[in-house]
Amino acid sequence: MRRITSCLMALLATGIANAQKASDAINLFAVDLYRNVNTDKSENIVFSPLSIAPAFGMVTLGAKGETLNQLNSTFHFEKGMDFHKSIGRLQRSILESSTDSVIITITNKVWLQKNYKTLSGYRKNLKKSYKAQMYQVDFIQNPEGSRQTINLDIEADTRGHIKELLPQGSISELTRLVLTNAIYFKGKWAQPFDPGKTSERSFYASPDNPIKHPFMTADKTFGLAKGDNYTALELDYKDSKLSLIIILPNEATPIDEFEKRFTNELYREITANLQPQKVLVFVPKFTIDYGFALKKILTPMGLTIPFSDNADFTGISGNKDLKISDAFHKAFIEVSEEGTTAAAATAVVVVMKSMPNFNVFDANRPFMFILRHKTTNTILFIGRFASPK
């Protein structure tokens, strides 16, 4: 019995370690992509690396040679099936954070051209690593109908928050498979904000541009961390291992300058330094909808071959006849007095911030935010609130 218990503990420890490797890879990719989403710094953004990475992980399972090397390098994947299994374990660990107050769903799906032959090993690996559900559609005879089918499925999986993920023209007669990931999150704060205390205050999108906007207010104990040029606030979700971190650059540090210095190491420093402290908090209510095509962002990051005719996805069909035409991502987040609702989806298309005695956290200027899984420190959603809209 003692030997069995020791073996189970060893297996559990190995599983946790492997899930942590996947978490580290996703966080590294999150920071890389955040730096490369070239937007106007006054624009609000949000995306989910926990949605994008698995979608590309599923196609990586069928990649070979330099195609595989570029995918592994861009997404910080380790070589071999064990790593992809660790992504699946991480997803299941995050799903286990669901409670009566926090709802999380994650779905991985593969949409295959009917009668298109894929290797049985590839299909088995998709199910083994990602628990992917497989569906047949007819891209050849009905590309538009297939696009609508996938979009409606994504909309259902995200409770109506992500619509029209695949734009018109993204699916053609040459499409052979589409790999999708959908995430839905709805969480209540451990300490809800009193709606009666929400009031209009000035948000400074720039030092000389105050905009009146509803701010939630609380005077309670929250996780707080202070650095040389930032203050971070952690808002926990009720009965859960999840939290929202708001990272507020100091007044002397513009948001774009802070973002340039933001690294995975700084993220680790922030989360490691969070300590319970009494804080007077002012946080704006906000809702952000954001979406983008990934090819134009990932290509400058070094992912070129998988989008070209030189792509090698022979691990999918056995033939060197596939490439990624593009990939699409949309994300949504709403932060209110009760809690947070967030959703995201990805589709990879394969074709032929004091006062004495207490702290004040006044998020009245642009800030970053991260929704994380505390146990593994995985970034589920990351974004910027730059201006009320």
Sine and cosine of phi, psi and omega as CSV:
sin_phi,cos_phi,sin_psi,cos_psi,sin_omega,cos_omega
0.00,0.00,-0.68,0.74,0.01,-1.00
-0.89,0.46,-0.62,0.78,0.00,-1.00
-0.92,0.40,-0.65,0.76,0.01,-1.00
-0.89,0.45,-0.69,0.72,0.01,-1.00
-0.88,0.48,-0.67,0.75,0.01,-1.00
-0.89,0.45,-0.65,0.76,0.01,-1.00
-0.91,0.42,-0.67,0.74,0.01,-1.00
-0.90,0.44,-0.65,0.76,0.02,-1.00
-0.91,0.42,-0.62,0.78,0.01,-1.00
-0.91,0.41,-0.67,0.74,0.03,-1.00
-0.90,0.44,-0.65,0.76,0.02,-1.00
-0.89,0.45,-0.70,0.71,0.00,-1.00
-0.89,0.46,-0.64,0.77,0.03,-1.00
-0.90,0.43,-0.67,0.74,0.01,-1.00
-0.88,0.47,-0.68,0.74,0.02,-1.00
-0.90,0.43,-0.67,0.74,0.01,-1.00
-0.89,0.45,-0.67,0.74,0.01,-1.00
-0.91,0.40,-0.65,0.76,0.04,-1.00
-0.89,0.45,-0.57,0.82,0.01,-1.00
-0.93,0.38,-0.56,0.83,0.06,-1.00
-0.88,0.47,-0.68,0.74,0.03,-1.00
-0.90,0.43,-0.66,0.75,0.03,-1.00
-0.87,0.50,-0.70,0.71,0.01,-1.00
-0.88,0.48,-0.67,0.75,0.00,-1.00
-0.90,0.44,-0.71,0.71,0.00,-1.00
-0.90,0.44,-0.64,0.77,0.02,-1.00
-0.91,0.41,-0.65,0.76,0.03,-1.00
-0.89,0.46,-0.70,0.72,0.04,-1.00
-0.90,0.44,-0.62,0.78,0.01,-1.00
-0.84,0.54,-0.71,0.70,-0.01,-1.00
-0.93,0.36,-0.67,0.75,0.04,-1.00
-0.86,0.52,-0.76,0.65,-0.05,-1.00
-0.92,0.39,-0.64,0.77,0.03,-1.00
-0.84,0.55,-0.66,0.75,0.01,-1.00
-0.93,0.37,-0.46,0.89,-0.11,-0.99
-0.98,-0.19,-0.07,1.00,0.11,-0.99
-0.97,0.22,1.00,-0.06,-0.09,-1.00
-0.97,0.23,0.99,-0.12,-0.01,-1.00
-0.81,-0.58,0.30,-0.95,0.18,-0.98
-0.87,0.50,0.76,-0.64,-0.08,-1.00
-0.92,0.39,-0.12,0.99,0.08,-1.00
-1.00,-0.01,0.00,1.00,-0.06,-1.00
-1.00,-0.01,0.65,-0.76,0.09,-1.00
-0.99,0.15,0.68,-0.73,0.02,-1.00
-0.70,-0.72,0.39,-0.92,0.15,-0.99
-0.37,-0.93,0.62,-0.78,0.14,-0.99
-0.46,-0.89,0.24,-0.97,-0.03,-1.00
-0.87,-0.49,0.97,-0.26,0.07,-1.00
-0.91,0.42,-0.42,0.91,0.01,-1.00
-0.96,0.30,-0.23,0.97,0.11,-0.99
-1.00,-0.09,-0.68,0.73,-0.08,-1.00
-0.93,0.37,-0.74,0.68,-0.08,-1.00
-0.86,0.50,-0.74,0.67,0.02,-1.00
-0.90,0.44,-0.59,0.81,0.02,-1.00
-0.86,0.50,-0.69,0.72,0.05,-1.00
-0.97,0.25,-0.47,0.88,0.07,-1.00
-0.88,0.48,-0.62,0.79,-0.02,-1.00
-0.91,0.41,-0.59,0.80,0.04,-1.00
-0.98,0.20,-0.49,0.87,0.03,-1.00
-0.88,0.48,-0.50,0.86,0.02,-1.00
-0.85,0.53,-0.41,0.91,-0.01,-1.00
-0.96,-0.27,0.17,0.99,-0.05,-1.00
-1.00,-0.02,0.48,-0.88,0.02,-1.00
-0.73,-0.69,0.30,-0.95,0.14,-0.99
0.84,0.54,-0.69,-0.72,-0.06,-1.00
-0.94,0.34,-0.44,0.90,0.09,-1.00
-0.87,0.49,-0.72,0.69,0.03,-1.00
-0.90,0.43,-0.68,0.73,-0.01,-1.00
-0.87,0.49,-0.68,0.73,-0.01,-1.00
-0.92,0.38,-0.64,0.77,0.05,-1.00
-0.90,0.43,-0.71,0.71,0.03,-1.00
-0.88,0.48,-0.66,0.75,-0.02,-1.00
-0.93,0.37,-0.72,0.69,-0.04,-1.00
-0.90,0.43,-0.66,0.75,-0.07,-1.00
-0.99,-0.15,0.04,1.00,0.01,-1.00
0.87,0.48,0.52,0.85,0.08,-1.00
-0.97,0.24,0.56,-0.83,0.17,-0.99
-1.00,0.02,0.42,-0.91,-0.01,-1.00
-0.95,0.31,0.55,-0.83,0.12,-0.99
0.97,-0.24,0.39,-0.92,-0.03,-1.00
-0.88,0.47,-0.55,0.83,-0.05,-1.00
-0.84,0.54,-0.58,0.82,-0.01,-1.00
-0.93,0.38,-0.66,0.75,0.01,-1.00
-0.92,0.39,-0.54,0.84,0.11,-0.99
-0.90,0.44,-0.56,0.83,-0.01,-1.00
-0.93,0.38,-0.52,0.86,0.08,-1.00
-0.91,0.41,-0.66,0.75,0.06,-1.00
-0.88,0.47,-0.67,0.74,0.04,-1.00
-0.89,0.46,-0.64,0.77,0.02,-1.00
-0.89,0.45,-0.70,0.71,0.04,-1.00
-0.85,0.52,-0.70,0.72,0.00,-1.00
-0.92,0.39,-0.57,0.82,0.05,-1.00
-0.90,0.44,-0.65,0.76,0.02,-1.00
-0.94,0.35,-0.64,0.77,0.04,-1.00
-0.87,0.49,-0.53,0.85,0.01,-1.00
-0.93,0.36,-0.16,0.99,0.04,-1.00
-0.98,0.18,-0.11,0.99,0.03,-1.00
-0.89,0.46,0.67,-0.74,0.05,-1.00
-0.64,-0.76,-0.10,-1.00,0.08,-1.00
-0.90,0.44,-0.41,0.91,-0.05,-1.00
-0.98,-0.19,-0.21,0.98,-0.03,-1.00
-0.74,-0.67,0.83,-0.55,0.04,-1.00
-0.94,-0.35,0.79,-0.62,0.08,-1.00
-0.73,-0.69,0.74,-0.67,0.15,-0.99
-0.75,-0.67,0.61,-0.79,0.06,-1.00
-0.69,-0.72,0.80,-0.60,0.03,-1.00
-0.78,-0.62,0.69,-0.73,0.12,-0.99
-0.91,-0.42,0.77,-0.64,-0.03,-1.00
-0.67,-0.74,0.48,-0.88,0.05,-1.00
-0.82,-0.57,0.80,-0.60,0.00,-1.00
-0.94,-0.33,0.94,-0.35,-0.12,-0.99
-0.95,-0.30,0.61,-0.79,0.16,-0.99
-0.90,0.44,0.80,-0.59,-0.02,-1.00
-0.88,0.48,0.64,-0.77,-0.02,-1.00
0.96,0.28,-0.01,1.00,0.08,-1.00
-0.99,0.14,0.83,-0.56,-0.10,-0.99
-0.99,0.13,0.86,-0.52,0.12,-0.99
-0.90,-0.43,0.42,-0.91,-0.04,-1.00
-0.92,0.39,0.69,-0.72,0.00,-1.00
-0.88,0.48,-0.55,0.84,0.03,-1.00
-0.89,0.45,-0.62,0.79,0.02,-1.00
-0.91,0.41,-0.71,0.70,-0.01,-1.00
-0.90,0.44,-0.65,0.76,0.02,-1.00
-0.90,0.44,-0.66,0.75,0.00,-1.00
-0.91,0.41,-0.59,0.81,0.06,-1.00
-0.87,0.49,-0.70,0.71,0.00,-1.00
-0.95,0.32,-0.65,0.76,-0.04,-1.00
-0.92,0.40,-0.69,0.72,-0.07,-1.00
-1.00,0.07,-0.72,0.69,-0.15,-0.99
-0.94,-0.35,0.02,1.00,-0.07,-1.00
0.78,0.63,0.60,0.80,-0.08,-1.00
-0.94,0.34,0.71,-0.71,0.11,-0.99
-1.00,-0.01,0.64,-0.77,-0.07,-1.00
-0.90,-0.43,0.67,-0.75,-0.02,-1.00
-0.71,-0.70,0.54,-0.84,0.07,-1.00
-0.97,-0.23,0.70,-0.72,0.08,-1.00
-0.71,-0.70,0.13,-0.99,0.00,-1.00
-0.90,-0.43,1.00,0.09,0.03,-1.00
-0.91,0.42,-0.56,0.83,-0.10,-1.00
-0.93,0.37,-0.78,0.62,-0.05,-1.00
-1.00,0.08,-0.45,0.89,-0.08,-1.00
-0.61,-0.80,0.91,0.41,-0.04,-1.00
-0.88,0.47,-0.65,0.76,-0.02,-1.00
-0.93,0.36,-0.65,0.76,0.05,-1.00
-0.90,0.44,-0.61,0.79,0.04,-1.00
-0.91,0.41,-0.67,0.75,0.04,-1.00
-0.87,0.50,-0.71,0.71,0.00,-1.00
-0.91,0.41,-0.61,0.80,0.04,-1.00
-0.87,0.49,-0.73,0.68,0.00,-1.00
-0.91,0.41,-0.70,0.71,0.00,-1.00
-0.88,0.48,-0.67,0.75,0.01,-1.00
-0.92,0.39,-0.58,0.82,0.05,-1.00
-0.91,0.40,-0.70,0.72,0.05,-1.00
-0.88,0.48,-0.68,0.74,0.02,-1.00
-0.86,0.50,-0.67,0.74,0.02,-1.00
-0.92,0.40,-0.69,0.72,-0.02,-1.00
-0.91,0.41,-0.40,0.92,0.00,-1.00
-0.96,-0.28,0.34,0.94,0.05,-1.00
0.83,0.55,0.59,0.81,0.08,-1.00
1.00,0.10,0.09,1.00,-0.07,-1.00
-1.00,0.04,-0.44,0.90,0.03,-1.00
-0.92,-0.38,0.93,-0.36,-0.02,-1.00
-0.89,-0.46,0.53,-0.85,0.06,-1.00
0.79,0.62,0.76,0.65,0.03,-1.00
-0.85,0.53,-0.74,0.67,0.04,-1.00
-1.00,0.02,0.90,-0.43,-0.03,-1.00
-0.96,0.27,0.26,-0.97,0.05,-1.00
-0.86,0.52,0.69,-0.73,0.00,-1.00
1.00,-0.01,-0.13,0.99,-0.04,-1.00
-0.98,0.20,-0.35,0.94,0.02,-1.00
-0.91,-0.41,0.75,-0.67,-0.01,-1.00
-0.71,-0.70,-0.02,-1.00,0.04,-1.00
-0.90,0.43,-0.30,0.95,-0.01,-1.00
-1.00,0.06,-0.19,0.98,0.00,-1.00
-0.91,0.41,0.73,-0.69,0.02,-1.00
-0.90,-0.43,-0.53,0.85,0.12,-0.99
-0.43,-0.90,0.49,-0.87,0.07,-1.00
-0.79,-0.61,0.80,-0.59,-0.01,-1.00
-0.96,-0.30,0.84,-0.55,-0.10,-1.00
-0.83,-0.56,0.49,-0.87,0.13,-0.99
-0.73,-0.69,0.70,-0.71,0.04,-1.00
-0.76,-0.65,0.70,-0.71,0.02,-1.00
-0.81,-0.59,0.70,-0.71,0.12,-0.99
-0.78,-0.62,0.70,-0.71,0.00,-1.00
-0.67,-0.74,0.75,-0.66,0.13,-0.99
-0.64,-0.77,0.89,-0.45,-0.07,-1.00
-0.72,-0.69,0.65,-0.76,0.07,-1.00
-1.00,-0.06,0.63,-0.78,0.03,-1.00
-0.88,0.47,0.55,-0.83,0.15,-0.99
-0.90,0.44,-0.55,0.83,0.06,-1.00
-0.79,-0.61,1.00,0.01,-0.05,-1.00
-0.88,0.48,0.47,-0.88,0.08,-1.00
-0.99,0.13,0.60,-0.80,0.04,-1.00
-0.98,0.21,0.92,-0.40,0.00,-1.00
-0.83,0.56,-0.47,0.88,0.01,-1.00
-0.92,0.39,-0.30,0.95,0.02,-1.00
-0.99,-0.13,-0.07,1.00,0.05,-1.00
-0.94,0.34,0.76,-0.65,-0.05,-1.00
-0.53,-0.85,0.30,-0.95,0.02,-1.00
-0.96,0.27,0.78,-0.63,0.08,-1.00
-0.67,-0.74,0.13,-0.99,0.00,-1.00
-1.00,0.01,0.78,-0.62,0.15,-0.99
-0.96,-0.28,0.80,-0.59,-0.07,-1.00
-0.99,-0.11,1.00,-0.01,0.07,-1.00
-0.86,0.51,-0.52,0.86,0.18,-0.98
-0.56,-0.83,0.32,-0.95,-0.09,-1.00
-0.80,0.60,-0.50,0.86,-0.04,-1.00
-0.94,-0.33,0.35,0.94,-0.06,-1.00
-0.73,-0.69,0.95,0.30,0.03,-1.00
-0.97,0.23,0.68,-0.73,0.02,-1.00
-0.81,-0.58,0.79,-0.61,0.02,-1.00
-0.94,0.34,0.73,-0.68,-0.08,-1.00
-0.41,-0.91,0.52,-0.85,0.03,-1.00
-0.93,0.37,0.80,-0.60,0.05,-1.00
-0.90,-0.43,0.73,-0.68,0.13,-0.99
-0.99,0.13,0.54,-0.84,-0.08,-1.00
-0.73,-0.68,0.63,-0.77,0.08,-1.00
-0.44,-0.90,0.49,-0.87,0.05,-1.00
-0.79,-0.61,0.99,0.12,-0.13,-0.99
-0.59,-0.80,-0.12,-0.99,0.05,-1.00
-1.00,-0.07,0.83,-0.55,0.03,-1.00
-0.73,-0.68,0.26,-0.97,0.14,-0.99
-0.95,0.31,0.72,-0.69,-0.04,-1.00
-0.66,-0.75,0.66,-0.75,0.08,-1.00
-0.68,-0.74,0.65,-0.76,0.01,-1.00
-0.83,-0.56,0.70,-0.72,0.05,-1.00
-0.84,-0.54,-0.14,-0.99,-0.03,-1.00
-0.89,0.46,-0.57,0.82,-0.08,-1.00
-0.72,-0.69,0.40,0.92,0.00,-1.00
-0.38,-0.93,0.29,-0.96,0.23,-0.97
-0.75,-0.66,0.69,-0.73,-0.01,-1.00
-0.86,-0.50,0.66,-0.75,0.01,-1.00
-0.88,-0.47,0.69,-0.72,0.05,-1.00
-0.92,-0.40,0.81,-0.59,0.05,-1.00
-0.94,-0.34,0.91,-0.42,-0.03,-1.00
-0.99,0.13,0.51,-0.86,0.14,-0.99
-1.00,-0.06,0.51,-0.86,-0.11,-0.99
-0.88,0.47,0.74,-0.67,0.08,-1.00
0.77,0.64,0.65,0.76,-0.09,-1.00
-0.59,-0.80,0.26,-0.96,0.05,-1.00
-0.99,-0.13,0.41,0.91,-0.04,-1.00
-0.88,-0.48,0.45,-0.89,-0.01,-1.00
-0.44,-0.90,0.28,-0.96,0.11,-0.99
-0.92,-0.39,0.81,-0.58,0.04,-1.00
-0.96,-0.29,0.79,-0.62,0.08,-1.00
-0.95,-0.31,0.86,-0.51,-0.06,-1.00
-0.96,-0.29,0.95,-0.31,-0.11,-0.99
-0.97,-0.25,0.94,-0.35,0.06,-1.00
-0.89,0.46,0.52,-0.86,0.07,-1.00
-0.89,0.46,0.37,-0.93,-0.07,-1.00
-0.83,0.56,-0.50,0.86,-0.03,-1.00
-0.99,0.15,-0.08,1.00,-0.05,-1.00
-0.91,-0.41,0.96,-0.29,0.05,-1.00
-0.87,0.49,0.50,-0.87,-0.05,-1.00
-0.84,0.54,-0.64,0.76,-0.03,-1.00
-0.93,0.38,-0.56,0.83,0.06,-1.00
-0.93,0.37,-0.62,0.78,0.02,-1.00
-0.91,0.41,-0.67,0.75,-0.01,-1.00
-0.88,0.47,-0.59,0.81,0.01,-1.00
-0.89,0.46,-0.49,0.87,-0.04,-1.00
-0.99,-0.11,-0.05,1.00,-0.06,-1.00
-0.97,0.23,0.84,-0.54,-0.04,-1.00
-0.75,-0.66,0.16,-0.99,0.07,-1.00
-0.90,0.43,-0.55,0.83,0.04,-1.00
-0.90,0.44,-0.65,0.76,0.03,-1.00
-0.92,0.39,-0.62,0.78,0.06,-1.00
-0.87,0.50,-0.70,0.71,0.03,-1.00
-0.89,0.46,-0.65,0.76,0.02,-1.00
-0.87,0.49,-0.70,0.71,-0.01,-1.00
-0.88,0.48,-0.78,0.63,-0.05,-1.00
-0.91,0.40,-0.55,0.84,0.01,-1.00
-0.95,0.32,-0.47,0.88,-0.08,-1.00
-1.00,-0.07,-0.03,1.00,0.01,-1.00
-0.90,0.43,0.81,-0.58,0.00,-1.00
-0.72,-0.70,0.61,-0.79,0.02,-1.00
-0.89,0.45,0.81,-0.58,0.03,-1.00
-0.57,-0.82,0.48,-0.88,0.08,-1.00
-0.96,0.29,0.81,-0.59,-0.08,-1.00
-0.67,-0.74,0.68,-0.74,0.18,-0.98
-1.00,-0.02,0.90,-0.43,-0.17,-0.98
-0.93,-0.37,0.68,-0.73,0.17,-0.99
-0.79,-0.61,0.91,-0.41,-0.03,-1.00
-0.78,-0.62,0.77,-0.64,0.02,-1.00
-0.95,0.32,0.61,-0.79,0.20,-0.98
-0.95,0.31,0.59,-0.81,0.05,-1.00
-0.40,-0.92,0.42,-0.91,0.11,-0.99
-0.73,-0.69,0.75,-0.66,0.01,-1.00
-0.76,-0.65,0.74,-0.68,0.14,-0.99
-0.89,-0.46,0.76,-0.65,-0.05,-1.00
-0.48,-0.87,0.59,-0.81,0.02,-1.00
-0.44,-0.90,0.39,-0.92,0.01,-1.00
-0.30,-0.95,0.39,-0.92,0.14,-0.99
-1.00,0.09,0.68,-0.73,-0.14,-0.99
-1.00,0.05,-0.42,0.91,-0.08,-1.00
-0.84,0.54,-0.72,0.70,-0.07,-1.00
-0.94,0.35,-0.30,0.95,0.03,-1.00
-1.00,-0.07,-0.68,0.74,-0.06,-1.00
-0.96,0.28,-0.48,0.88,0.00,-1.00
-0.87,0.50,-0.77,0.64,0.06,-1.00
-0.90,0.43,-0.31,0.95,0.03,-1.00
-0.99,0.12,-0.02,1.00,0.07,-1.00
0.94,-0.34,-0.02,1.00,0.00,-1.00
-1.00,-0.07,1.00,-0.01,-0.07,-1.00
-0.91,-0.41,-0.74,0.67,-0.10,-1.00
-0.86,0.50,-0.68,0.73,-0.03,-1.00
-0.86,0.51,-0.37,0.93,0.01,-1.00
-1.00,-0.07,0.03,1.00,-0.10,-0.99
-0.93,-0.36,0.12,-0.99,0.04,-1.00
-0.94,0.34,-0.19,0.98,0.05,-1.00
-1.00,0.07,0.03,1.00,-0.03,-1.00
-0.88,0.48,0.58,-0.81,0.04,-1.00
-0.84,-0.54,0.99,-0.14,0.08,-1.00
-0.90,-0.43,0.66,0.75,-0.02,-1.00
-0.91,0.42,-0.28,0.96,0.05,-1.00
-0.96,0.27,-0.11,0.99,0.04,-1.00
-1.00,-0.06,-0.79,0.61,-0.10,-0.99
-0.90,-0.44,-0.23,0.97,-0.10,-1.00
1.00,-0.01,-0.21,0.98,0.01,-1.00
-0.91,-0.42,0.47,-0.89,0.02,-1.00
-1.00,-0.01,0.85,0.53,-0.12,-0.99
-0.87,-0.49,0.17,0.99,-0.07,-1.00
-0.86,-0.51,0.52,-0.85,0.14,-0.99
-0.53,-0.85,0.27,-0.96,0.08,-1.00
-1.00,0.04,0.83,-0.55,0.04,-1.00
-0.99,0.17,-0.66,0.75,0.07,-1.00
-0.13,-0.99,0.10,-0.99,0.09,-1.00
-0.63,-0.77,0.51,-0.86,-0.11,-0.99
-0.76,-0.65,0.62,-0.79,-0.03,-1.00
-0.67,-0.74,0.68,-0.73,0.12,-0.99
-0.71,-0.71,0.56,-0.83,0.03,-1.00
-0.60,-0.80,0.44,-0.90,-0.04,-1.00
-0.65,-0.76,0.64,-0.77,0.12,-0.99
-0.55,-0.84,0.67,-0.74,0.06,-1.00
-0.76,-0.65,0.83,-0.55,0.01,-1.00
-0.90,-0.43,0.87,-0.50,-0.06,-1.00
-0.70,-0.72,-0.09,-1.00,-0.03,-1.00
-0.88,0.48,-0.55,0.84,-0.06,-1.00
-0.98,0.18,-0.62,0.79,-0.05,-1.00
0.22,-0.98,-0.62,-0.78,-0.10,-0.99
-0.69,-0.73,0.66,-0.75,0.19,-0.98
-0.87,-0.49,0.74,-0.68,0.00,-1.00
-0.58,-0.82,0.52,-0.85,0.03,-1.00
-0.48,-0.88,0.44,-0.90,0.04,-1.00
-0.38,-0.93,0.42,-0.91,0.06,-1.00
-0.51,-0.86,0.51,-0.86,0.02,-1.00
-0.70,-0.72,0.64,-0.77,0.09,-1.00
-0.74,-0.67,0.80,-0.60,0.09,-1.00
-0.96,-0.27,0.88,-0.48,-0.05,-1.00
-0.99,-0.13,0.87,-0.50,0.00,-1.00
-0.96,-0.29,0.82,-0.57,0.04,-1.00
-0.87,-0.49,0.29,-0.96,0.22,-0.98
-0.66,0.75,0.00,0.00,0.00,0.00
0.00,0.00,0.00,0.00,0.00,0.00
0.00,0.00,0.33,-0.94,-0.04,-1.00
-0.90,-0.43,0.40,-0.92,-0.06,-1.00
-0.81,0.58,0.64,-0.77,0.11,-0.99
0.94,0.34,-0.20,0.98,0.10,-0.99
-0.42,-0.91,0.31,-0.95,-0.05,-1.00
-1.00,-0.03,0.47,-0.88,0.12,-0.99
-0.80,-0.59,0.78,-0.63,0.09,-1.00
-0.89,-0.46,0.96,-0.28,-0.07,-1.00
-0.89,-0.45,0.99,-0.11,-0.04,-1.00
-0.99,0.15,0.91,0.41,-0.08,-1.00
-0.97,-0.23,0.42,0.91,0.02,-1.00
-0.43,-0.90,0.20,-0.98,-0.07,-1.00
-0.79,0.61,0.64,-0.77,-0.01,-1.00
-0.56,-0.83,0.31,-0.95,0.15,-0.99
-1.00,-0.09,0.38,-0.93,0.11,-0.99
-0.61,-0.79,0.50,-0.86,0.00,-1.00
-0.66,-0.75,0.80,-0.61,0.13,-0.99
-0.99,-0.15,0.86,-0.51,-0.14,-0.99
-0.79,-0.61,0.37,-0.93,0.16,-0.99
-1.00,-0.07,0.92,-0.38,-0.19,-0.98
-0.92,0.40,-0.59,0.81,-0.06,-1.00
-0.87,0.49,-0.72,0.70,-0.01,-1.00
-0.97,-0.23,-0.10,0.99,-0.02,-1.00
0.91,0.42,0.39,0.92,-0.03,-1.00
-0.96,0.28,0.70,-0.72,0.08,-1.00
-0.99,0.15,0.90,-0.43,0.05,-1.00
-1.00,0.05,-0.72,0.69,0.05,-1.00
-0.69,-0.72,0.57,-0.82,0.05,-1.00
-0.64,-0.77,0.60,-0.80,0.00,-1.00
-0.19,-0.98,-0.13,-0.99,-0.02,-1.00
-0.72,-0.69,0.73,-0.68,0.19,-0.98
-0.96,-0.27,0.94,-0.33,-0.09,-1.00
-0.96,-0.28,-0.49,0.87,-0.07,-1.00
-0.31,-0.95,0.67,-0.75,0.10,-1.00
-0.92,0.40,0.66,-0.75,0.03,-1.00
-0.71,-0.71,0.00,0.00,0.00,0.00
